[in-house]
């Protein structure tokens, strides 16, 4: 396989037609039979891939290049997810305004060329696949919850449903109820994932305002949690960043292995 075929495979698995702004082929390669795959993979991992005799390095998070600079663009995917959960479009769009600017400022300051230049010097094919794999993970988590809960289910039942997925079983971190109580009724459950990063306070508040009883984030900052606690509305389950990322990454690795490609994981929880 080549790097373009690997990206196309990820897009097909995610049901996406175009490569999102936070994913990119940074250094193209072909005749790939051995891959080092990491959630975070920069210059040290490029050297490790070379030492291991790999034909390519795949990162999940954007390590540089256009995918790092344009990362903020995929945050707009929160709007589509909120609309699907019953949030009016105008309110969904309003909820992301502040975070979009925050992310754009942060991305504008990135040292975007460093790791990509290292890959070129090492002649190591290099790419990152972020949103497609997070979308696979989001869909898997949402479908798992939908299969396991009903109108009488409690927040703990949402946690238990996710804990049945092997990545969460194998994780060192545990799924936490950060807002509300495990014995609360779950109500409508939405998994907010696959839009770059968590929606923070504004997105969660908007979900709760429009009928979502339990929201699942994969991570959350303390300041946002404090604001949500002050509001006193809704239940928030935080599933854990690395385990949740692995839920979306492992299906791609399994498909690559079916094609006789050897994949060495670094920091990816096995399924």
ABEGO torsion letter per residue (X at the ends): XBAAAAAAAAAAAAGBABBBAABBBABBBBGBABBBBBABBBAAAAAAAAAAGBABBBBABBAEEAAAAAAAAAAAAAAAAAAAAGBBAAAAAAAAAAAAAAAAAAAAABBAAAAAAAAAAAGBBBBBBBAAAAAAAAAAAAAAAAAABBAABBAAAAAAAAAABAAAAABABBBBBABEBAABBAEBBBBBBGAGBBAEAAAAAAAAAAGBABBBBABBBAAAAAAAAAAGBEBBBBAEAAAAAAAAAAAAAAAAAAAGBBBBBBGBBBX
